[in-house]
Amino acid sequence: MESLLAFDTATEQVHLALAVGERTWRREFAGGARASADLIPSILALLAEAGSSLAALDAIAFGRGPGAFTGLRTACAVAQGLAYGAGKPVLALDTLLAVADDARAGRPGWSGWVVVDARMGEVYAAAYRFDANGWHETAAPRLATPAALSEAWRSDPPAALAGSALEAFGEQLVAEGATRQPSARPRGEALLALARSAWRAGRTIDPALALPLYLRDKVAQITAEREAAREARALAAGAVS
């Protein structure tokens, strides 16, 4: 019976989920600056609600991004801290793929682009296709402007668009005939679906390799980001001590 914990803090909401066999528990709450302080207590509360514990987990899955710098550092630090403390392997999940899986929910197949608001007038984007053999990445994650994406789609229009950038940029993202799914997010059920697939395929990694996927160049961390990462590691270490 699989027991998997999964969370994503790359976007404006924290998505947290636990699976014990076929039973699941999920929570969502505000991300941003509070994510590092709220994630560990929420994980422990969810485990308690399920009558489980960190020691009972098979693996810890985290969203590696792309997304907000502070959120990604929080996810990596918490995954590393919990995994080291509990002696568990880690599963790295792609945040954009989790959005695609959320968009696909209830459908036998899905093909299209995920577009997530990256702020600063830019979009995190990638293309995926789901069929009987699972998920396939058809265009690698990238950072682009709405204008650049719209231009690319003129010659190769997508069947669907999904993600928060549809709300942030509206008609600036032009894709003739595409189904638009602005409410798609990396929700708990999607994270667990990807975690189960990764676990069954043996795609575990050492906690030291729980690293973020960055698409925007940045030379130095700001003080708030360093503090968020330190706080997350300290809370994770305390949770398993």
N, C-alpha and C positions, 0 to 999 in steps of 0.2 A: 504494500500500500504506500503510494508516494506521498510524501509530506514536503511541500514546497512553499517557501515564502517569496513573494515578488513585490517590488516597489519601483516607482518611477517618480523622480523629483525634477525632471528636466523642463517642465512647463509650469504654467501658472497654478496648477493644481497638483497636489501630491496624490498619487494613486497607489493603494496598498492592498494586497490580497494574500490570502493563505488558502492552500488546498491540502486537505488530509483525505486521501482517497478520492472519492467522488464529491465530497462535501467541500464547500467553499465559503469563505468569509471575506468581505470587502469593505474598505473605507476610502473616502475621499475627503480632503480638506485643503485649505489654502496653502499654497507653497510660498515661494519668495523667501524673505528674510527669516520667517518663522519655521521653515522646513527643518533646519538642523535641530531646533529645540523640540519640535513636536513629533518627529518621525520615530525616534526610539520609544518614547512612552506609548505611541499609537501601536507600534509593533508588539510591545509587551502586552498591551491591553487586548489586542486581537488574538494573540496566542492564548491568553487567559480565557477569553470568551470561547475559544475552541477547545479548551481543556488540554492544550498542548504546551510545548516549550521549545526553546532554541535547540536543546539537546535532541529532541525528537525529529528535527528537520533532516531531510536528505540533502538539501542544497538551498542556497540563498541566491535569488535572482534579482538583478538590478538593471534599470534602464540606463544605458551608457550614453544616451544622447543620440543626436546633437540636441542642444538646448542651452538654457541659461548657465553661465559659468558657476555661480554659487550653487545652484541646484545639482549640477553634475558632480561637483566636488563633494557635496553632502552625500549623494548616493554612493559614490565610490568609497568615501571614508566609512560610512555606516556598513556597507557590504563587507569591506575589509575587516573592520573591527569585530563585527558579529561572527564572521566566518573564522577568523583567527581564534577568537575566544571560545567558540563552540566546536572548533575542529571540523568545520564543514567546507565543502567545495563551493565555488561560486559559478553562476551562470550569467553571462553578459548578454543583455537583450538590447536590440536596436529600438530606440524610441519611435522612430518613424514607421518601422514595421509594425509596432504595436498599434499605432494609429490606423494603419491599413487593416489590421486584423479586426479592430473595432468597427471600421467601416464595412467589413465583409460580413459581420455577424448576421446569421440567418440566411446567408446566400451560399450556394454551392461553389461559386467562383467569384473572383473579383479581379479587375485589372485597372490600374490607373496611377495617378500621382498623389502622393501625400505632400501637403504644403502646410508648414507650421510657421507661425509668426516668429521671426528672429529679431524683431525690433530693428531700429535704425534703418527702416525702409527696405528691409531684406527678408528673405524667406528661406527656411530650411526645406529642401525638397528632395524627393527620391521617387522612383517608380517601381511598382511591384505587380506581380501576377500570381494568383492562386489557382491551382488546378488539383487534379487527383493526386499529384505527387507533392503537394504542399506549396510553400511560398518560393518564388523566384524573384530575385532583384534584377530588374531590367534597366534601371538607371541608378547609378550610385548616388548616395547622399551628397548634396552640394549646398552651397550658400549662393543665392542669386537674387536679383531684383525681380519684381513682378513683370517688368517690361521684357527682361531677358527670357524669362520662362514663357511668356505669352508669344514671343517671337519664335521660340523653338517649337511651340505647339502648333504654329500655323502650318508647318509641313508634316507634322506627326501628331494629330489631335488625340488627346487621351479620352478614354471612355468615361473616366470618372476622376473627380478631384475631391480630396478629403482633408480636413484639418482646419486649425484655427486661423490660418492666413486668409481663408475665404471670408471670415468675418472682419479681419483687420484691413484687408485690401479690397474686398468686394469685387467690383467689375474691372479693377486694374488687372486681375488675373483672367485673361481672355482665353477660353478654350471652347470653340464652337461645338455645341452638341453634347458636352460632357455633363454627366450627372454630378451635382454638387452636394457634398456632405459636410457642411461646416461644423457639425456637432461632434464629429469623430475625434476621439481623444485616446491616449494610451491607458485605457481603463483596466481595472483589475482583472476582469475575465479574459481580456486579450493578453495581458501580461502572463497570466497563468497558462493560457493555451501555448504561448511561445516557450514558456519555461518547461512545460511538460514535454514539448517536442525536443527541446535542447537536452533535457535530462535523459530521455529515452535514446537519443542519438549519441549520448556520451560526451556532450560538448561542455564538460565542466572545465574550469580553469583554477589555477592556484589563486588564492586571495591577493597575492602581490600583483597579479595581472588584472585586477579590477580597476581598469583605467577608463577615463572618459573619451568619447569621440568628439573632438573639437573640429569645427569647420571654419571658425573665425580666428584669424591670427591675433595673438596677444602675447606681448613680451613678458609682462609682469603681472602678478596677482595684486589686486588692491587689498588694502588692510581688511576690509569687511569679508572678503573671500577667504583670506588666510584664517581669520578668526572663525568663520563658519566651518571650515574644514577641521580645525583643531577642536572646536566644540563637538562636532559630530563624532570624531574619533574618540574623544574622552567619554562621551555618553555611551557609545557602543561598547567601549572597554568596561565601563561600569555595569552595563546591562548583563554581562556574562561573568562578572567576577563573583 
